[in-house]
Amino acid sequence: MDLSNLKPAEGSVNNNSKRVGRGQGSGKGGTATRGHKGAKSRSGYSRKLGFEGGQMPLQRRVPKFGFTNINRKEYQGINLDTLQQMVDDKKIIDTVDLDTIIALRLAGKNELVKILGRGELKAKLTVTAHKFTASAKAAIEAAGGEAVTL
């Protein structure tokens, strides 16, 4: 090993980069490989998302459809199997009201709550909510509980 055979580590030196825009003598001066005129030749150019060179963009060619009902009520659904799980974890004893649901983070304080019928309920519960599906109400009453609509 001597000074005549020292080499930098493999991949550490990259010497094939063009020094663009460094004067006419470099051969890459003038327009600096950007061509003449047009948006891409200017500094500060950044392509807008979805821009198609002035052609009508796809998101404007495709028609809008449907409508949004401004009077729609959105409910946070809670299934019976979730309630049964809470009973098994001893987080619920015999009553489930909005305060309990909010405390257990099953719904937010401003949300409307609907009890849904997925799963099986074995515990006798008094459930208070804004809405119940028919199957959920039947399952709660079959278990000896009570479904109270707000």
N, C-alpha and C positions, 0 to 999 in steps of 0.2 A: 504494500500500500504506500503510494507516494502522491504528490500533488498532481502528477500527470494522469492518473486514472481515477480521480474523484468525480463522482456524478451525483446530481441531486436525486432524491428518492423518486421512485416511479410514480408518475401522476401528479407530482407536486408543482411542476413547472408547465404552464400552458403558454406557448409562445406563438400560437397561430392566430392571435386576434388581430383583426384589421384595425389600424389607427385611423378611424374615419374622421373627416372634417378637420384635418390638421395641415391644411394648406395645399396649394397646387403641386408642390414638389413631391408630395407623397403619392400622387396618383389617385387619391381618394378625397380630393378637395372639392371645391365648387358646390355641387348639390349634395355631396357626401352620400352618394348611392341612394338618394331618396327620389330621384327623378325630378321632373319639372312640374310645378304647381300642384294643385289638389290638396285635400285635407291632410293626407298622409305625409306631405312634404313639410308641413308646418310644425313648429315646436308647440308643445302643449296639446297635440291632438290625442284624443282617446276615443275609441269607437264606442258609440252608444249601444247599450244592450239591445239586441233585436234589430239594429239598423241594417237595412238591406240595400244600401247604396241608393236610396231615394225611391226604390220600389215600395209599394204599399206593404208595410210589415205584416207578418202572419197574424199577430195579435189584433191587427185592425182589419184584416181581410175576413176573418172568421166572425160570423154574426153572433150577437148576444142572444140569449134565449132564456125563457122562464121569468119568474118574478119572485120577489121576496115579500112575504106577507108581513106588514108592519105590526099587525096585531097578534102575531104568533107568541104563544107562551112556551118557554123552554123549561122542561123539568129535568132535575137531576135524578136519575133512576137508581134505586137501591134494591137489590134482589134479596129474596128470602134466604138464600144460602149465605149471604153476607151477614144478615142478622143472626142466623144460627151460629155462624163462626164466632161472632161477638159474644153470644151467650156461652159458647164452649170456652172462650178465653176469659170468661167471667167479667167482661166489660159492661154487659147489660144484665140486669137482674129480672125485672118483670115489666117495666114500662120503657117504651121508646118514644120520646117526643122530640121536637125540633132541637131543643137545647142539647139533648143527648147526642143527636145526629151531628150537630155542629161541633160539639166537644170531641167526638170520635173522628172528626174530619172527613165524614162521609159526604158532606155537602157544605157549601159556604153559607154565611149568615143571610145573604140576600137571595138565595136560590129557592125555587119551589121544588118540593120533594115528591117523588112518585114511587110507590112501592111496587116492584115488579115480581112476577111469579116464578122466576127460575129457582130451582132447588127445592129443598124440603125443610119445613119448619117443624121441630118437635116440641119446642118450648112454648109455654103458655104466656103470651105477651099481649100487652095493651099498646098498640102501635098508633101513633098520631102522626098524620101526614096530610099533604094537600090533596093527593090523589092516590087511588089504589087500582090496580088492574083487577078484573073479575076473579082471575085465578089466584091472585095474591090474597084477596079478601076471603075467598073460600078456604084457602089453606090456613090462614090465621085463625079463622073461626072454627075450622076442623080441629085445630090444635088446642081449642078451648080458650083462645084469646079474643081480643076485641080490636076492630079496625075503626079508628075515629078519624073522620074527615074534617079538616080545618075549614 
